[in-house]
Amino acid sequence: MNIPNLLTVLRLAALPVIAWLFRSGYYSMASGVFVVAILTDCVDGWIARRLNQRSALGMYLDPVVDKIVVLALLYELSYGGVIDIAVAHLLLARELLQNGVRAVASGRGTVVGANWMGKTKMVLQSMLIGMGLLLPLITREAGPFGRALGAGVHVLAWSVLALAWMFFGVFVYWNRAVLVEGSPTLKT
């Protein structure tokens, strides 16, 4: 257990805390804990590279924990009425399909790594979740402005979903060789 892996585990441990704070009406605190948790995602990779603490466990654990945290919080936001449940379902489906392509590639001995599209998707999903965790507070305190912001969060949710699926289409195109028997050439 090195520092980057510990940060990843702490990010996962923050998930029930964020959910409890959100459900208990502590929206600012939920959003704050989420922001700190997401910042550890930036820091753990930097530390792993800087201190030469890369590990097989970290290469597996980091992206899995990121997906668990993001998807669980999207479901939490849908439970709280902040976003439509369909957004969470469709993002989950996309992640499962993409992981399927990665698993097939891995079975052929090729690692399909992260790229700018995945990082962009993660940033946009994080912005959506951070704003969504605060939305019930803003809606309650800001009246008409809060309602307009709520509509904006719904638009953002559907926009993030559309962009994520477009990125998935590009990902599949780039890695179409994985879907063809006997063709090992892959691109990240």
C-alpha positions in Angstrom: 0.0 0.0 0.0 1.7 3.2 -1.2 0.6 6.8 -1.0 -1.3 6.9 -4.3 -3.2 3.7 -3.5 -4.0 5.0 -0.1 -5.5 8.2 -1.6 -7.5 6.0 -4.0 -8.9 4.0 -1.1 -9.7 7.2 0.8 -11.6 8.4 -2.3 -13.7 5.3 -2.2 -14.2 5.6 1.6 -15.5 9.2 1.0 -18.4 7.9 -1.1 -20.7 6.9 1.7 -19.8 10.1 3.6 -20.8 12.2 0.6 -24.0 10.3 0.1 -24.9 10.6 3.8 -24.2 14.3 3.8 -26.3 14.8 0.7 -29.3 12.8 2.0 -29.0 14.6 5.3 -29.3 18.0 3.7 -25.7 19.0 4.3 -25.3 20.0 0.6 -22.3 22.3 1.0 -20.4 19.7 3.0 -21.3 16.9 0.5 -20.0 19.0 -2.4 -16.8 20.0 -0.4 -16.0 16.4 0.5 -16.6 15.5 -3.2 -14.2 18.2 -4.4 -11.5 17.1 -2.0 -12.0 13.4 -3.1 -11.8 14.4 -6.8 -8.6 16.4 -6.1 -7.0 13.3 -4.7 -7.6 11.7 -8.1 -5.3 14.4 -9.6 -2.8 14.1 -6.8 -2.5 10.3 -6.7 -1.3 10.1 -10.3 1.2 12.9 -9.9 2.6 11.3 -6.7 2.8 7.9 -8.4 4.8 9.3 -11.3 6.9 11.7 -9.2 7.8 9.3 -6.4 8.0 6.3 -8.8 5.1 4.6 -6.8 3.3 3.1 -9.8 1.8 -0.3 -9.1 -0.3 -2.9 -10.8 -2.9 -2.5 -8.0 -3.0 1.3 -8.6 -3.4 0.9 -12.3 -6.4 -1.2 -11.7 -7.8 0.4 -8.6 -7.7 4.1 -9.6 -10.0 3.9 -12.7 -12.4 1.5 -11.0 -12.7 3.6 -7.9 -13.3 6.7 -10.2 -16.1 4.9 -12.0 -17.7 3.7 -8.7 -17.6 7.1 -7.1 -18.9 9.0 -10.2 -21.7 6.5 -11.1 -22.8 6.1 -7.5 -23.1 9.8 -7.0 -24.9 10.2 -10.3 -27.5 7.7 -9.0 -27.5 9.6 -5.7 -28.3 12.8 -7.6 -31.1 11.1 -9.5 -32.5 9.8 -6.2 -32.5 13.3 -4.9 -34.3 14.6 -8.0 -31.4 16.6 -9.3 -30.9 14.7 -12.6 -32.9 12.2 -14.5 -32.3 8.6 -13.7 -32.0 7.9 -17.4 -28.7 9.9 -17.4 -27.2 7.6 -14.7 -28.5 4.5 -16.4 -27.1 5.5 -19.8 -23.7 6.5 -18.4 -23.5 3.2 -16.6 -24.3 1.4 -19.8 -21.6 3.3 -21.6 -19.0 2.5 -18.9 -19.8 -1.2 -19.0 -19.5 -1.3 -22.8 -16.2 0.6 -22.8 -14.8 -1.7 -20.1 -15.9 -4.6 -22.3 -13.8 -3.4 -25.2 -10.9 -2.8 -22.8 -11.3 -6.4 -21.4 -11.2 -7.9 -24.9 -8.1 -5.8 -25.6 -6.5 -7.0 -22.4 -7.3 -10.6 -23.3 -5.3 -10.0 -26.4 -2.4 -8.6 -24.4 -3.0 -5.0 -25.2 -3.6 -2.2 -22.7 -6.0 0.5 -23.9 -5.1 3.5 -21.7 -6.8 6.7 -20.9 -6.7 9.7 -23.2 -7.9 13.3 -23.4 -11.5 12.2 -24.1 -11.7 10.2 -20.9 -10.1 13.0 -18.9 -12.5 15.6 -20.4 -15.5 13.3 -19.6 -14.3 12.9 -16.0 -13.9 16.7 -15.5 -17.4 17.4 -16.9 -18.9 14.6 -14.8 -17.2 16.0 -11.7 -18.5 19.5 -12.5 -22.0 18.1 -12.9 -21.8 16.2 -9.6 -20.2 19.1 -7.7 -23.0 21.5 -8.9 -25.7 18.8 -8.4 -24.7 18.2 -4.8 -25.2 22.0 -4.2 -28.3 22.4 -6.2 -30.9 21.6 -3.5 -29.4 24.3 -1.3 -29.2 26.8 -4.2 -32.7 26.1 -5.3 -34.0 26.6 -1.8 -32.1 29.8 -1.2 -32.1 31.5 -4.6 -35.8 31.3 -5.7 -36.2 31.8 -9.5 -32.4 31.9 -10.1 -32.2 28.6 -8.3 -34.8 27.0 -10.5 -33.0 28.3 -13.6 -29.8 26.9 -12.3 -31.6 23.6 -11.8 -32.7 23.6 -15.4 -29.1 24.3 -16.4 -27.9 21.3 -14.4 -30.4 19.1 -16.2 -29.1 20.4 -19.6 -25.5 19.9 -18.4 -26.4 16.3 -17.4 -27.8 15.5 -20.8 -24.9 17.3 -22.5 -22.3 15.3 -20.6 -24.2 12.1 -21.5 -24.3 13.0 -25.2 -20.6 13.9 -25.2 -19.7 10.7 -23.3 -21.5 8.6 -25.9 -19.8 10.5 -28.8 -16.4 9.9 -27.1 -17.4 6.2 -26.8 -18.1 6.1 -30.6 -14.6 7.5 -31.3 -13.1 5.1 -28.8 -14.8 2.1 -30.6 -13.8 3.4 -34.0 -10.1 3.8 -32.9 -10.2 0.3 -31.3 -12.4 -1.4 -33.9 -9.7 -3.9 -34.5 -10.5 -5.4 -31.1 -13.9 -6.3 -32.4 -12.5 -8.2 -35.4 -11.2 -11.7 -34.7 -7.4 -12.0 -35.1 -6.6 -8.3 -35.4 -4.5 -7.1 -32.4 -3.8 -3.5 -33.5 -5.2 -1.1 -31.0 -5.0 2.6 -30.3 -5.4 4.5 -27.1 
